[in-house]
Amino acid sequence: MADVKHGRGYVCSIQYHIVWCVKYRHKVLLGDIDKKRKEILNCYR
């Protein structure tokens, strides 16, 4: 069951699935880009 958030005048349930498909599995998200991506995605856990 997904978390459902209730507030004054709203009810929401945000669900998402992110898939990173890179041809030949080359690492393209490196350095600062990788760190920022991890920060952004981890704040929604």
LOMIKOL-853889 format. One record per atom (N, C-alpha, C, O): residue number from 1; residue in three letters; atom name; x, y, z. Coordinates in pm, whole numbers, plus 50000, padded with zeros to 5 digits. Atoms other than C-alpha are relative to their C-alpha. Example, Ala and Ser with C-alpha at 12.3 -4.5 7.8 and 13.67 -1.06 7.14 Angstrom:
<nodes>
@zamar:1	balo:ALA	mardo:N	east:50089	north:49881	up:50000
@zamar:1	balo:ALA	mardo:CA	east:51230	north:49550	up:50780
@zamar:1	balo:ALA	mardo:C	east:50090	north:50120	up:50000
@zamar:1	balo:ALA	mardo:O	east:50194	north:50118	up:50066
@zamar:2	balo:SER	mardo:N	east:49918	north:49881	up:49994
@zamar:2	balo:SER	mardo:CA	east:51367	north:49894	up:50714
@zamar:2	balo:SER	mardo:C	east:49923	north:50109	up:50073
@zamar:2	balo:SER	mardo:O	east:49974	north:50220	up:50090
</nodes>
This chain:
<nodes>
@zamar:1	balo:MET	mardo:N	east:50085	north:49882	up:50000
@zamar:1	balo:MET	mardo:CA	east:50000	north:50000	up:50000
@zamar:1	balo:MET	mardo:C	east:50089	north:50123	up:50000
@zamar:1	balo:MET	mardo:O	east:50181	north:50134	up:50081
@zamar:2	balo:ALA	mardo:N	east:49923	north:49877	up:50011
@zamar:2	balo:ALA	mardo:CA	east:50140	north:50337	up:49902
@zamar:2	balo:ALA	mardo:C	east:49962	north:50096	up:50112
@zamar:2	balo:ALA	mardo:O	east:49850	north:50094	up:50162
@zamar:3	balo:ASP	mardo:N	east:50029	north:49896	up:49900
@zamar:3	balo:ASP	mardo:CA	east:50168	north:50621	up:50151
@zamar:3	balo:ASP	mardo:C	east:49908	north:50102	up:49937
@zamar:3	balo:ASP	mardo:O	east:49935	north:50155	up:49829
@zamar:4	balo:VAL	mardo:N	east:50094	north:49898	up:50046
@zamar:4	balo:VAL	mardo:CA	east:49874	north:50853	up:50111
@zamar:4	balo:VAL	mardo:C	east:50010	north:50117	up:50096
@zamar:4	balo:VAL	mardo:O	east:49992	north:50100	up:50217
@zamar:5	balo:LYS	mardo:N	east:49985	north:49881	up:49917
@zamar:5	balo:LYS	mardo:CA	east:49927	north:51206	up:50237
@zamar:5	balo:LYS	mardo:C	east:49871	north:50080	up:49996
@zamar:5	balo:LYS	mardo:O	east:49815	north:50106	up:49890
@zamar:6	balo:HIS	mardo:N	east:50122	north:49922	up:49987
@zamar:6	balo:HIS	mardo:CA	east:49631	north:51403	up:50362
@zamar:6	balo:HIS	mardo:C	east:50036	north:50138	up:50051
@zamar:6	balo:HIS	mardo:O	east:50123	north:50152	up:50137
@zamar:7	balo:GLY	mardo:N	east:49981	north:49864	up:49954
@zamar:7	balo:GLY	mardo:CA	east:49622	north:51775	up:50409
@zamar:7	balo:GLY	mardo:C	east:49867	north:50073	up:49994
@zamar:7	balo:GLY	mardo:O	east:49765	north:50016	up:49957
@zamar:8	balo:ARG	mardo:N	east:50122	north:49921	up:50004
@zamar:8	balo:ARG	mardo:CA	east:49370	north:52050	up:50434
@zamar:8	balo:ARG	mardo:C	east:49965	north:50028	up:49853
@zamar:8	balo:ARG	mardo:O	east:50027	north:50112	up:49788
@zamar:9	balo:GLY	mardo:N	east:50046	north:49978	up:50136
@zamar:9	balo:GLY	mardo:CA	east:49190	north:52031	up:50102
@zamar:9	balo:GLY	mardo:C	east:50066	north:49914	up:49894
@zamar:9	balo:GLY	mardo:O	east:50043	north:49936	up:49775
@zamar:10	balo:TYR	mardo:N	east:49938	north:50084	up:50102
@zamar:10	balo:TYR	mardo:CA	east:49401	north:51763	up:49934
@zamar:10	balo:TYR	mardo:C	east:50033	north:49861	up:50054
@zamar:10	balo:TYR	mardo:O	east:50050	north:49842	up:50174
@zamar:11	balo:VAL	mardo:N	east:49952	north:50135	up:49972
@zamar:11	balo:VAL	mardo:CA	east:49490	north:51394	up:49926
@zamar:11	balo:VAL	mardo:C	east:50089	north:49964	up:49883
@zamar:11	balo:VAL	mardo:O	east:50050	north:49981	up:49767
@zamar:12	balo:CYS	mardo:N	east:49913	north:50037	up:50112
@zamar:12	balo:CYS	mardo:CA	east:49788	north:51270	up:49725
@zamar:12	balo:CYS	mardo:C	east:50080	north:49875	up:50031
@zamar:12	balo:CYS	mardo:O	east:50109	north:49844	up:50146
@zamar:13	balo:SER	mardo:N	east:49915	north:50118	up:49994
@zamar:13	balo:SER	mardo:CA	east:49986	north:50958	up:49658
@zamar:13	balo:SER	mardo:C	east:50090	north:50005	up:49878
@zamar:13	balo:SER	mardo:O	east:50045	north:49981	up:49766
@zamar:14	balo:ILE	mardo:N	east:49907	north:49989	up:50112
@zamar:14	balo:ILE	mardo:CA	east:50296	north:51005	up:49444
@zamar:14	balo:ILE	mardo:C	east:50082	north:49872	up:49992
@zamar:14	balo:ILE	mardo:O	east:50149	north:49832	up:50088
@zamar:15	balo:GLN	mardo:N	east:49925	north:50123	up:50023
@zamar:15	balo:GLN	mardo:CA	east:50446	north:50691	up:49299
@zamar:15	balo:GLN	mardo:C	east:50077	north:50016	up:49869
@zamar:15	balo:GLN	mardo:O	east:50024	north:50069	up:49772
@zamar:16	balo:TYR	mardo:N	east:49920	north:49984	up:50120
@zamar:16	balo:TYR	mardo:CA	east:50727	north:50678	up:49046
@zamar:16	balo:TYR	mardo:C	east:50100	north:49886	up:49989
@zamar:16	balo:TYR	mardo:O	east:50132	north:49820	up:50087
@zamar:17	balo:HIS	mardo:N	east:49899	north:50102	up:50029
@zamar:17	balo:HIS	mardo:CA	east:50976	north:50442	up:48887
@zamar:17	balo:HIS	mardo:C	east:50095	north:50062	up:49899
@zamar:17	balo:HIS	mardo:O	east:50053	north:50108	up:49792
@zamar:18	balo:ILE	mardo:N	east:49899	north:49940	up:50088
@zamar:18	balo:ILE	mardo:CA	east:51299	north:50565	up:48730
@zamar:18	balo:ILE	mardo:C	east:50091	north:49889	up:49950
@zamar:18	balo:ILE	mardo:O	east:50142	north:49809	up:50028
@zamar:19	balo:VAL	mardo:N	east:49911	north:50101	up:50061
@zamar:19	balo:VAL	mardo:CA	east:51500	north:50350	up:48489
@zamar:19	balo:VAL	mardo:C	east:50107	north:50074	up:49922
@zamar:19	balo:VAL	mardo:O	east:50077	north:50159	up:49838
@zamar:20	balo:TRP	mardo:N	east:49888	north:49941	up:50074
@zamar:20	balo:TRP	mardo:CA	east:51845	north:50451	up:48365
@zamar:20	balo:TRP	mardo:C	east:50048	north:49895	up:49901
@zamar:20	balo:TRP	mardo:O	east:50106	north:49794	up:49941
@zamar:21	balo:CYS	mardo:N	east:49956	north:50093	up:50105
@zamar:21	balo:CYS	mardo:CA	east:51915	north:50276	up:48033
@zamar:21	balo:CYS	mardo:C	east:50112	north:50067	up:49920
@zamar:21	balo:CYS	mardo:O	east:50090	north:50167	up:49852
@zamar:22	balo:VAL	mardo:N	east:49885	north:49945	up:50070
@zamar:22	balo:VAL	mardo:CA	east:52259	north:50342	up:47892
@zamar:22	balo:VAL	mardo:C	east:50054	north:49892	up:49907
@zamar:22	balo:VAL	mardo:O	east:50081	north:49780	up:49950
@zamar:23	balo:LYS	mardo:N	east:49950	north:50095	up:50098
@zamar:23	balo:LYS	mardo:CA	east:52377	north:50174	up:47575
@zamar:23	balo:LYS	mardo:C	east:50142	north:49956	up:50038
@zamar:23	balo:LYS	mardo:O	east:50227	north:50040	up:50068
@zamar:24	balo:TYR	mardo:N	east:49871	north:50062	up:49968
@zamar:24	balo:TYR	mardo:CA	east:52672	north:49942	up:47642
@zamar:24	balo:TYR	mardo:C	east:50042	north:50020	up:50146
@zamar:24	balo:TYR	mardo:O	east:50155	north:49989	up:50183
@zamar:25	balo:ARG	mardo:N	east:49977	north:49984	up:49857
@zamar:25	balo:ARG	mardo:CA	east:52647	north:50029	up:48015
@zamar:25	balo:ARG	mardo:C	east:50124	north:50084	up:50034
@zamar:25	balo:ARG	mardo:O	east:50191	north:50058	up:50134
@zamar:26	balo:HIS	mardo:N	east:49892	north:49906	up:49969
@zamar:26	balo:HIS	mardo:CA	east:52907	north:50305	up:47998
@zamar:26	balo:HIS	mardo:C	east:49955	north:50089	up:50115
@zamar:26	balo:HIS	mardo:O	east:49839	north:50128	up:50122
@zamar:27	balo:LYS	mardo:N	east:50033	north:49910	up:49891
@zamar:27	balo:LYS	mardo:CA	east:52921	north:50517	up:48310
@zamar:27	balo:LYS	mardo:C	east:50001	north:50143	up:49947
@zamar:27	balo:LYS	mardo:O	east:50105	north:50195	up:49908
@zamar:28	balo:VAL	mardo:N	east:50012	north:49865	up:50052
@zamar:28	balo:VAL	mardo:CA	east:52792	north:50858	up:48206
@zamar:28	balo:VAL	mardo:C	east:49970	north:50102	up:50110
@zamar:28	balo:VAL	mardo:O	east:49995	north:50221	up:50092
@zamar:29	balo:LEU	mardo:N	east:50029	north:49910	up:49889
@zamar:29	balo:LEU	mardo:CA	east:52680	north:51004	up:48539
@zamar:29	balo:LEU	mardo:C	east:50115	north:49990	up:50100
@zamar:29	balo:LEU	mardo:O	east:50113	north:49906	up:50190
@zamar:30	balo:LEU	mardo:N	east:49880	north:50007	up:49918
@zamar:30	balo:LEU	mardo:CA	east:53014	north:51072	up:48704
@zamar:30	balo:LEU	mardo:C	east:50021	north:50130	up:50076
@zamar:30	balo:LEU	mardo:O	east:49963	north:50233	up:50042
@zamar:31	balo:GLY	mardo:N	east:49956	north:49881	up:49927
@zamar:31	balo:GLY	mardo:CA	east:53162	north:51315	up:48955
@zamar:31	balo:GLY	mardo:C	east:49887	north:50076	up:50065
@zamar:31	balo:GLY	mardo:O	east:49804	north:50017	up:50134
@zamar:32	balo:ASP	mardo:N	east:50099	north:49913	up:49937
@zamar:32	balo:ASP	mardo:CA	east:52946	north:51609	up:49062
@zamar:32	balo:ASP	mardo:C	east:49858	north:49966	up:49958
@zamar:32	balo:ASP	mardo:O	east:49765	north:49979	up:50037
@zamar:33	balo:ILE	mardo:N	east:50133	north:50035	up:50049
@zamar:33	balo:ILE	mardo:CA	east:52654	north:51498	up:48846
@zamar:33	balo:ILE	mardo:C	east:49945	north:49881	up:50078
@zamar:33	balo:ILE	mardo:O	east:49829	north:49881	up:50117
@zamar:34	balo:ASP	mardo:N	east:50041	north:50118	up:49925
@zamar:34	balo:ASP	mardo:CA	east:52641	north:51160	up:49022
@zamar:34	balo:ASP	mardo:C	east:49966	north:50035	up:50144
@zamar:34	balo:ASP	mardo:O	east:49866	north:49987	up:50198
@zamar:35	balo:LYS	mardo:N	east:50025	north:49960	up:49861
@zamar:35	balo:LYS	mardo:CA	east:52661	north:51319	up:49368
@zamar:35	balo:LYS	mardo:C	east:49868	north:50076	up:50012
@zamar:35	balo:LYS	mardo:O	east:49790	north:50050	up:50104
@zamar:36	balo:LYS	mardo:N	east:50124	north:49921	up:49996
@zamar:36	balo:LYS	mardo:CA	east:52380	north:51567	up:49292
@zamar:36	balo:LYS	mardo:C	east:49878	north:49911	up:49976
@zamar:36	balo:LYS	mardo:O	east:49776	north:49927	up:50042
@zamar:37	balo:ARG	mardo:N	east:50109	north:50093	up:50027
@zamar:37	balo:ARG	mardo:CA	east:52161	north:51291	up:49145
@zamar:37	balo:ARG	mardo:C	east:49965	north:49919	up:50124
@zamar:37	balo:ARG	mardo:O	east:49847	north:49902	up:50156
@zamar:38	balo:LYS	mardo:N	east:50024	north:50078	up:49879
@zamar:38	balo:LYS	mardo:CA	east:52204	north:51083	up:49460
@zamar:38	balo:LYS	mardo:C	east:49934	north:50085	up:50109
@zamar:38	balo:LYS	mardo:O	east:49846	north:50037	up:50179
@zamar:39	balo:GLU	mardo:N	east:50061	north:49909	up:49902
@zamar:39	balo:GLU	mardo:CA	east:52119	north:51384	up:49680
@zamar:39	balo:GLU	mardo:C	east:49852	north:50019	up:49970
@zamar:39	balo:GLU	mardo:O	east:49768	north:50009	up:50059
@zamar:40	balo:ILE	mardo:N	east:50138	north:49974	up:50040
@zamar:40	balo:ILE	mardo:CA	east:51802	north:51458	up:49484
@zamar:40	balo:ILE	mardo:C	east:49912	north:49877	up:50021
@zamar:40	balo:ILE	mardo:O	east:49803	north:49888	up:50077
@zamar:41	balo:LEU	mardo:N	east:50081	north:50120	up:49990
@zamar:41	balo:LEU	mardo:CA	east:51680	north:51098	up:49469
@zamar:41	balo:LEU	mardo:C	east:49986	north:49950	up:50143
@zamar:41	balo:LEU	mardo:O	east:49883	north:49893	up:50178
@zamar:42	balo:ASN	mardo:N	east:50008	north:50047	up:49862
@zamar:42	balo:ASN	mardo:CA	east:51760	north:51021	up:49833
@zamar:42	balo:ASN	mardo:C	east:49910	north:50087	up:50088
@zamar:42	balo:ASN	mardo:O	east:49864	north:50040	up:50192
@zamar:43	balo:CYS	mardo:N	east:50085	north:49913	up:49918
@zamar:43	balo:CYS	mardo:CA	east:51559	north:51318	up:49965
@zamar:43	balo:CYS	mardo:C	east:49854	north:49956	up:49991
@zamar:43	balo:CYS	mardo:O	east:49773	north:49999	up:50073
@zamar:44	balo:TYR	mardo:N	east:50138	north:50043	up:50016
@zamar:44	balo:TYR	mardo:CA	east:51238	north:51147	up:49842
@zamar:44	balo:TYR	mardo:C	east:49973	north:49864	up:50064
@zamar:44	balo:TYR	mardo:O	east:49863	north:49809	up:50047
@zamar:45	balo:ARG	mardo:N	east:50021	north:50130	up:49935
@zamar:45	balo:ARG	mardo:CA	east:51283	north:50825	up:50041
@zamar:45	balo:ARG	mardo:C	east:49917	north:50012	up:50122
@zamar:45	balo:ARG	mardo:O	east:49890	north:49911	up:50188
</nodes>
